[in-house]
């Protein structure tokens, strides 16, 4: 992988963590999830913590105000 590819991957990871951290400051309003503040959203199909998405869209929007 090229240096630029590594830089893009690193930037994407930083963005992911930034979005997840800000979203986890508020409880998740997604029906079926309702993760409390400070915890990761749950995959509504498997019950596992979300892995590929930082949080449910509703929670991200709620955190952004």
Steps between C-alpha positions, in 0.01 A plus 500: 500500500624846419582766754195699387277196554631462854437869563140467375443193718634682804279801429196272465577334835533839670168612350330175610624537859407869507144429384458203737635695799269796441200273437563305819460823698122462461266202535396329176142583394489210250209268588638161598841637592458768768868476596566727798752782475855372522427169325513377140183450296376148443450329165122457487525167318773324698501680835878550470663842535518693173830446326492657155289802589595744775138525627141502375416799280242631748758501778759680288243765407394534865861550605554766234200690629 
